């Protein structure tokens, strides 16, 4: 495409490719370090406290999102939840895996502060983790909350081995974060050239270009439709509670709840039963164009009535985000009648139904 692109766009497109390549080159490193910081408990707490201390020294409007005054109750809640989630053995095993993979990255992707804290070999990593987790006091809620009180005021944190170790790590995180922001800002400047070139290129071919709908509300339209993905294989557009009973094995992943099986056996579906099928429907297929992140989206009929919620797609449509093929793309939705029946007959929640203005029968 680039060879056929107007010269006025080529410079920006090449610069965009370089920018994206730079981000991709450190993508695995950034992911591993982000997971180590976000999925741990004590390390996460120490990093969060140090970052809060730094941000709290700024005027509230200048603080990074997530560390403003409005966020402090959430941060305090996270620090309290550690008490229910923390296991030293699990945390060290998690960090051994994540930081061990980080240690295998090329030197160009290494971060000096993390190498200094955790070493460059598995043996050094194990020694560092054993030492930090044997000596830190952050496993006690009072120790975390007392430092939270200081951090929210921008005051120095009481010494602790893990707090001391994370000081340089937060500095490294801020540097990596700023590098990422710089790349993203440059992408915002350069992407319009790519989009203009793409529109022009496709126009010459007589093809339309998808609009950029990222971060916007969008509507997909279509119809309920069966699927015939390959020879002698067909999927009906509607499933019923009979399928729940057929698939039940009393073991994961098909261990149907006992109250659900009992309600199905009773057959009391009332007005939520499909009049044609004379039983309770569960899910249905449509040819709507959906993608990851659309789960929970409402499904409306031609009258604007809520008839279902989107939650999945079929295996054959896994590539639909890149290439939409109407022969194979199906979205899977739960039937609202099934949800009503669950709330009315299986797990009675009359107050919820009343609040939604939905009749139980």
PyMOL commands that set and color helices and strands:
alter all, ss='L'
color gray80, all
select helices_A, chain A and resi 2-4+7-25+27-39+42-56+60-62+69-85+88-103+107-109+112-118+122-135+141-151+161-204+241-247+258-266+270-272+315-317+336-346+350-356
alter helices_A, ss='H'
color red, helices_A
select strands_A, chain A and resi 227-230+233-235+238-240+281-286+298-300+306-313+331-335
alter strands_A, ss='S'
color yellow, strands_A
deselect
rebuild
show_as cartoon
